[in-house]
Amino acid sequence: MASDSSPVPAEAGTATVTTAVPARLDRLPWSRWHWMIVIGLGTVWILDGLEVTIVGNVAGRLAEEGSGLDITAAQVTGIAAALYVAGACSGALFFGWLTDRYGRKKLFMVTLVVYLGATAMTALSFESWWFFLFRFLTGFGIGGEYAAINSAIDELIPSLYRGRVDLIINGSYWLGAIGGALLSVVMLDTDIFPKDLGWRLSFALGVVLGLVILLVRRHVPESPRWQFIHGRAEEAEALVSSVEQEIEREKGERLPPPAGEITIHQRKSIGFGLIARTVFGRYPRRAFLGLSLFIGQAFLYNAITFGFGTILTTFFEVPTGHTGYYFAVIAAGNFLGPLLLGKLFDTLGRRIMISSTYLLSGVLLFGTAWLFDRGSLTATGMTVCWCVVLFFASAGASSAYLTVSEIFPMETRAMAIAFFYALGTAAGGISGPLIFADLTESGVVGDTALAFRIGAALMCAAGLVAAFLAVKAERRSLEDIAEPLSVVKPAAAGPP
């Protein structure tokens, strides 16, 4: 196990407990119960993809006279996009702290409600300031989702499958992107909907889908790992026992005995000071790794996701209503990356797969920038190039979330996800859309090619960091990768 300093003292109302809950969860075979977890928690990424893609594709329509908003395309892909990301960073930190303190389940219900309410208000936008405000609040809810859901998923999914499941769930964002791209084609067709109505209905549909997810999510349980550390050991034991009985009935056979136990001092909460000392004092190399991965993928994805439609209309004269077809293609490439490569993160290992996906996507993006700069690409050619680049980049980007959710101790997990997401995304995800919108709005090919090269360089740099610092986490228990802060170590044996 990872090294640890002195144990965290128990608080009033808590105790020292010995439990096999982590080992019992990790030795479970894949079952219908796990599918329920995946569907209840992972499907919100589809909503996020739908949301972001719709905004990118309707930017041109919102800027047209008669849309119902006095706003420019650059403001949609620049200011509104940056505010969305700023909201996500703020939400991740705020809800991440609450998630570690009050539990995964309470917060992944609250964050979805925040997201749904803000999206509904976006559909009712009548002035640019209203649109900007609720883009920020939509991001605020999504940021909280990242912290609450990734921590819950990693704590509920067996170690044998954790890598591929986490990657595919995060990659499901692109299923929503495909839906958003194709939906925008219909919603932007003025033969079907008026200019001031189609884009509003796009957001409204996201609300309807979110309500369905909310109904499913009610059945997802609290994390037993969180429960036994926070003074609710009996609830954790009862929950795991019920899951074991359900799986034994489904499989028709007894489960093997768990591999071991862990003894911990239960805690009600962990302070910010201890979290900071743990992440940066005890694990500085892991902290640098997480930051590098997030900055690289955040600049690339936030810039391109928000700006791809503008590139097509500005440089290739693709009609606003047709950009969704092209985006659906690159979104498919993005989803196929984690889907097809995800298993390799559990078999070949984290280090080789994280570093190779980042480096490959960066090198391919440099090639795309070169072809674009010399005028060798059509709209179709550009889309194909992006599809190949993002096939690898998507797997790498998803692995950033996987990495920071499994390499730090249990008590800091949600806050670690929130911190690295917020800091990395603030560095790359806020500056990315603003820089990219300014460069593409100029209409100069060289300016846009420069933005491509910046994204490529950051991806390559993150890949090199991963080649040296990535943690061997495949098929290992979370408690083995990073020992809980509250663990009780056995007393050293005295002299004979």
N, C-alpha and C positions, 0 to 999 in steps of 0.2 A: 504493500500500500504506500501511498504518498506520505512523506514525512509530515509530522504534526508537532505543534508546540504543546503547551500545557492544556489540559482539557478545560472546556467551558463549564463553570460551576452551575449546578442545578439551581433553578429559581423556586420560589415558594409555589406550592401547588403542583410541582412536577416531581419526578423521581428518576432513579436509575433503572433502566429496563434492558433486558436481553431479548432480542427478537431475531427470528429467521425470515422476516417479511421480505427483505430484498432478495435473498436467495430463493424464496418460494415464488416470487414474481418472475425472476429470471429463468427459472427452469420450466415455466409453463409452455406447452406447445401452442402454436397459432390456433386461434379458435374464433367462434362467432363473437365472443366477448371483445376480442381485440378489434374485430371489424367495427363493432359499435363505437369503440374509442376513436378509430380512424375517421369514421363518417361523422361522428358528433363534433370532433375537434378540427379535423383537417379540412373539412369543406368550407370553412370560412376563408381559406386562402383563395378558393375559387371566387368568392365574393370580392376579395381585394383585387384580384386580377381583372374581374369584370369592371370594377370601379375605375381603376387607373387607366385601363385601356379605353373605356368609353370617353373619359376626359381627353385623352390624347387624340382620339379620332374625331371628337366633336369640336375641337379647338377652332377649326376653320369655320364651321357652321355658326358657332357662338359669336364669331367676329363679324358675321354678315349682317347687313341691315335687315331688320324684321325678326331677329332671333329672340327678342325680348330682353336682351342684355346689352348694355353699352360697354363692350370689352373687346380687346384685341387678341389675336391668336397668340402673340408673344406673351401677353399677360396670363393667358390660360396655361401655356406650357412653361412659363417662367415663374411669375409671382405666385399663381395659384398652386403650381406644382411644388414650389419651394415651401409654401405655407402648409401644404398637405404633409410634406416630409417633416417640417418643424413640429407640426402637431403630433406626428407619429413618434418623434424623438421624445417630446414632452410626455406623451401618454405612456411610452415604454417605461420611463423612469418613475412616473407617479404610480402607475398600476403595478410595475415590477416590485416596488417596495411593499405595496399592499398585498401582493400575491405571496411573497415570502412570509408576511406577517399573519394574514388571515386565511390563507389556503388557496389552492388552484381553482377549485370549483366555483366559489363565490365570485372570483374575479373574472373567470372566463364567461360567466353569465352577464356580469355588469358591463364588461367591455363590448360585448356584442350589442347590448341595448344602446349604449352610447353611439356605436357605429351606425346602427339602424336609424336612430333619431336624427343624426346629423345628415345622413344620406337623404332622408325624406325632406329635410329642410333645404338641401341643395337643389332638389327638384323644383322647389317653390321660389327659387332665386328671382328677384325682380331688379336688383341693382348689383353692380360689381362687388361692392363691399360685403353684401350678404353672401354672395358666392364665395368670396375669399374667406369669410368667417367660418362658413360651414365646411369648406374644404379643410381648414385647420382642424375643426372638431371631428370630422370624419377620420382624419389621420390620427387624432388623439385616441380614438377608440381602437383603431387598427394597431397602433403601437402597443397598447395594453394587451391586445390579442397575442402579439408576438411573444411577450414575456410569459403570460399565463399559460398559453397553449403549448409552447415548446417545452417548458419545464414539465408540464403534466404528461405530455406524450413520452418524453424520455424516461419518466419515472414509472410509467405503466406498461411500456413495451419491453418484452424480454431482450436481454443483451444480444442474443443470437441474431435478432432482426432489427435492432435499434437503428443502425446506420441507414439501411435501405428504406425503412418505413419513414424515418425523419426526412430523408431526401425527397421521397416521392410525395409526401404530404406538402412539404414546402414547394415542390415543383408543381403541385396541382394548381398553384396560382395561375399557371399558364393555360389550364383548361378554362378558367374564367376569362383569361385574356382572349382566347379563341371565341368564346361566347360573346364577349364585349365587342370584338372586332366585327363579327358577323351581325350582331344586333345593331351596331351603328350603321351598317349598310342599309338595313331596313328602316331604322328610325330617322335616318337622314334623307330618305327618299321623299321628296316634297310631293310626289304623286300620291303618297300614302298618308303622310302627316305634315301639317303646316310647319314652317320653320321654327316657330316658337313653342311647339308641342313635342316633337319627336325626341329631342334631347332630354326633356323633362321625364318622359315616359321611360327612357333608358335607366335613369336613376331610380324611378319608382319600381321598376322590375327587380332591381337589386334589393330593395326593401322587402318585397314579397318573398324572394328566395331566402333572405336572412331570417324571416319569421319562421320559415320551415325548418331551418337549421336550429333555431332557438328551441323548437319543440323536441328535436332529436337530442340536443345537448342536455336537456334536463335529466336524461338517464345516465350521463357520464358521471362516474363516482369521483370523490376526492382522492388525491394521491395517498395511498397507504404509507409511502415513505415520508410524506409531510406529516401525516397524522401521528406516527409513532415518535417523531422527534418533538412534536409540539404538544405533548401531554395527552394524546388520544390513542394510546397503544391498544386499548381494548377494541375501539372502533376499527383500527387497522387490522387487527387479528381477525375480527369477525368478517370484515369485507373480503380479505384474502381467502378465508375459509369458504365463504359462499362462492367465490369465483372458482376455487379449486373443485368444489362439488359440482358446479355447473359444467366445468370442462371435463371432469371424469365421466359424467353422464353423457356428454356429447361424444367423447372418444371411446367410451366403453371399456376403459382400462384405468388402473390406478396410476397416479403420478409417482415418479421417483422421489426419494427423500431429498430435501434441500441440501445444498452443499455446505452450509455453515451458518453461524449466528454472529450478531454484532451487539455489543453493549454500549449504550449511550446515556448521557445525562440529558433528560428532556428539557426543552426550553420553550418559553412562550414566544420569544422574539430574539433576533440578533441585531445589534446596533450597526449603524453605518460605519463607525470607526473600525469595528472588527472586520466587517466585510471588506473595507478598503485595504486594511493591513493584510488580509488573507489573499486578495486578488493580486495586489501589487507588491506586497512584501514577501509572501511565501511563494507565489507563482509568477514572478516577473516575466519569464520567458513565455509562459502561456498567455499572459496579458498582452504582450507584444504581438504574438501570433494572432490572437483574436482581433486586435485592432487592425492589423495589416489586412486580414481577410475581409473585414467589413468595409474598410475604406475602398479597397479595390473594386469589390462588387457593387458597392453603393453608388460610386460615381458612374460606372458603366451603365448599370440598370436604370437608375433614376433619370439619367440624361437621355438614354435611348428610348426607354418606355414612354416618357412624356413627349419626346420629340420626333419619333419616327414618322408619324403622319405629316408633320411639317416638312421633313426632308423630302418626302415623296411629292408633296404639292409644290414645294419651292424649286427643286432641282430637276424633277422629272415630269412636272405638269400633270400629275395624276389628279383627277377630280376629287374634291373633298369626299363625296359620297362613295368613292371606290377604295379609299385607303384601307378600309377594314379588311378587304380581301387579302391584301399584302401582309397586313399585320397578323392575320390568322395563320399564315404560313410560318412566320418566324415564331409565333407562339407555339405552334405544334412542335417545332424543333426544340424549343425550350422545355416542353413537357417530356419529350422523348429522351432528353439527356438524363435526368434523374431516374426515369423509369427504366431505361436500359443499362445505365451505368451504376445504379444504386447498389446492387448486390455486390459489386466489386469493392465497395467501401468496407464491406464486412468480410470479404475473402482476401483480396490482395492487400487490403489495409488502408488506414486513413492517410498515412504520409504520402505514399506513392500516388494515390488517387487525387488527393487535394492538390498537391503540387502540380501534377500533370494536367489536371483540368484547367487550373488557373493559367499555367504557362502556355498550353495549347491554344486556349481562347485568346490570350494576349498576342501571340505570334500571328494567328489567323486574322486578328483585327488589324494588326499592322499591314498585313497584305491587302485587306479590304480598303484601308485608307489609301494605300498606294494606287490601287486600281481606280478608286473613286477620284483621286486627285488628278490622274492623267486622262480622265474622261472615258474610261473603258467600260463603264457599267451602265446598263439600262435600269429601269425600275425593277424589272424581273431579276436582273443580275445582282443588283444590290440586295434584294430580298433573299436570294439564294445564299449569298455570302454571309448575311446576317444569320440566316438559319443555321449554317454550319458553325459559325462562331459561337452562337448562343446555345447550341447543343452541348458544348463542353462548358461554357460559362455558367449555364443554369445549374449543372451538377456541382460545380465549384461554389457558386453562390449559396446553394442550399446547404452545402457542407460547412459554411461559415456558421450558420445557426446551429447545426449539429455540434460543431466543435465547442462553442462557448457554453452550450447547455450540458456538456458532459465532462469538461475538464476542470471544473471548479466544485467545491464541496456543496453538498445538498442544501445547507442553510443559506447559501448565497446564490443559488442557481437562477432564480427569476431575476434578481437584481443584476447578476453578471450578464445575462442575456440582454436585459434592458440597457445596461451601461454601454456594452460594446455596440449594440445596435444603434443607440442614440449618438454616441461619440463618432462611430464610423460613418453613420448616415449623415450626421451633421456636417462632417468634413467632406464627404463625397456626394451625399444625396441632396443637400441644400445648394451647395456651390455648383453641382453638376447641372441641374435644370437651368439655373440662372446663366451660367457660362454658355451652355449649349444653346439656349434660346437666343442669346445675344449673337452667337456665332452663326447660327443657321438663318437668323433674320437678316443678316447682312447680304445673303444671296451669293456670297463668294465661296466657291468650291474649296479653296485653300483653307478658309476659316473652319469649315465643317470637318475637313480632313484632319486639321490640328486637334479638334475635339476628340476624334477617333483615336488619334495617337496618344493623347493624354490618358484616355481610358485603357488603351492597350498597355501602356507603360506601367500603370498602377496594378493591373492584373498580373503582369509578369513579375513585378516586384513582390507581390503577395505570394505568388507561386514559389519564388526562391526562398522566402521566409518559411513557408510551409515545408519545403524540402529539408530544412535544417531543424525546425522546431516542432513540427506536428507530433502529436502524442499518439502512442500506440494504444488506441481505445477500442479497437474492434473486438467484439465478442467478450468484452470484460465488463464486470459489474461496475455500476457507477461508483459504488463505495470503494472499489479497488482502484479505480482511476484517480479519484480524489477522496481521501478519507474525510468523513464528516467532522466538523469542528467539535461536535458534542460527543465524540467517541470516547469510551473509557478503555484505556489500555490496561492489560493485565499487569498486576504488580510484579516487579522483578523478584525472582526467587532469592531467598537469603542464603547465606553460607550453610553448608551441610552441618 
